[in-house]
Amino acid sequence: MQYISTRGGMPPASFSDILLGGLAPDGGLVVPAVYPQIDIETLAAWRQLSYPQLAFEIIRLFATDIPETDLQDIIERTYTAHVFGSAEIAPIKTLTPKLHILELSNGPTLAFKDMAMQLLGNLFEYVLAKRNETINIVGATSGDTGSAAEYAMRGKRGVNVFMLSPFGKMSAFQRAQMYSLQDSNIFNIAIEGMFDDAQDMVKAVNNDATFKAQYKIGAVNSINWGRVIAQVVYYFKGYFAATKSNDEQISFVVPSGNFGNVCAGHIARQMGLPIQRLVVATNENDVLDEFFRTGVYQVRGEAQPTSSPSMDISKASNLERFVFDLVGRDSAKLADLWQQVDQAGGFDLSATAFFGQMGSAYGFTSGRSNHADRLATIRLVKQQFDVVIDPHTADAMKVALEQRDKTVATVVLETALPIKFEETILEALGERPPRPAFADALEKLPQRVDVMKADVETLKQYIVSHIG
Ligand SMILES: *Cc1c(COP(=O)(O)O)cnc(C)c1O
């Protein structure tokens, strides 16, 4: 399997070549030259597989330059009951016939990002060792991404993580999750400022090409291709769990921010998984809902803070991968559209045939929710089904209840556990979600964090003095 850039300016490269990188050198996103096709016999054979077996069958189609015995070992070490709470890894919960929740947040940080990040940690360690290389991951987080990255990379040879977070802005639970890690390759840096200040510092470090090359600075953000393929697996798993035979269709409703999660659903569909609808659910930051409803993609100036904070984005980084397929994989056309994004903040497909194809050929629809909708949905799901969902999953559930076709299995992707967002649950239900014993224990552990002023030079010195 070879990888190319959506913008056409990268010589074909192997999986191991692109795994550690971010954007393609021409500013585009890496995509496989073709999508592997899964025929009906293969689909029937896969129905019987365990999660790690299924993951191996799917990922080997994309990571063709990793010897199969090595890949199998990496996957079996990643998707264990010990790490994900059950042998199912991503169990399905049925609320009512043909309405299900696919649980993706039983990993170490209780959010779906673990599903991909845990694999990435093991893949990074493997590829770095093969190439005798090291990487220093520098990132900024307001919660989920940073902790998922730290739990995936802790103790991994060849990898250091420098994770910036806004001082005093995260919940006690989120702080405890990250700052209690004592691994010598994990550095928590609390910035005296907001999340945006932290993110600007990360950008500044990355824009210094000399520093970046000398100190092998890298990232694990949502455009990383390794993350996308790891996510493809649970769409297949969700399909097998919610249907009885391979002539049935399925629809997925996905709480979306950067379009990373649902991009994997698109790829599963392109591979031949019988998906009827891929429903993109946003919060008030509704760039994606607007795009799928109107054909207009318009980046916002700033994201609005909401009660589903992990979906608070002003642009959807992974959307370029879908639009590349939508325009018939024409990289000149794609590059022209993203030039319009750079110059005018967006583009308009409403007058083109592509607009209709988003739904008719690719199965996409969309919806949005606001804070009141999320509270009402959390209440409704508790009352009707005795299940407590987190505010991100509530974004999707609200849209699912509005749009679902009751003759087709609908699977809502659960992206976090309610315990991560206690305040919103309290507001919705009048009581806090049940608190597992480990949460209290976690908050009592000693914490390890360095406080830093929002200054790029100070950060660079910190990185230099902490890499051995
Ligand atoms: C990251 C995240 C999302 C959004 O996922 P995308 O891949 O960015 O669309 C939704 N919910 C939770 C809890 C998340 O952490």
The ligand as a MOL file (V3000), in Angstrom:
LIG
                    3D

  0  0  0     0  0            999 V3000
M  V30 BEGIN CTAB
M  V30 COUNTS 15 15 0 0 0
M  V30 BEGIN ATOM
M  V30 1 C -12.0150 14.3500 20.1530 0
M  V30 2 C -13.3920 14.1040 20.6280 0
M  V30 3 C -14.5180 14.2460 19.7750 0
M  V30 4 C -14.3970 14.7110 18.3470 0
M  V30 5 O -13.7620 13.7830 17.5210 0
M  V30 6 P -13.2230 14.1960 16.0640 0
M  V30 7 O -12.4440 13.0380 15.6280 0
M  V30 8 O -12.3690 15.4230 16.2970 0
M  V30 9 O -14.3770 14.5000 15.2090 0
M  V30 10 C -15.7660 13.9390 20.2780 0
M  V30 11 N -15.9450 13.5640 21.5630 0
M  V30 12 C -14.8970 13.4190 22.4160 0
M  V30 13 C -15.1660 13.0250 23.8320 0
M  V30 14 C -13.5890 13.6730 21.9830 0
M  V30 15 O -12.5540 13.5460 22.8450 0
M  V30 END ATOM
M  V30 BEGIN BOND
M  V30 1 1 1 2
M  V30 2 1 2 3
M  V30 3 2 2 14
M  V30 4 1 3 4
M  V30 5 2 3 10
M  V30 6 1 4 5
M  V30 7 1 5 6
M  V30 8 2 6 7
M  V30 9 1 6 8
M  V30 10 1 6 9
M  V30 11 1 10 11
M  V30 12 2 11 12
M  V30 13 1 12 13
M  V30 14 1 12 14
M  V30 15 1 14 15
M  V30 END BOND
M  V30 END CTAB
M  END
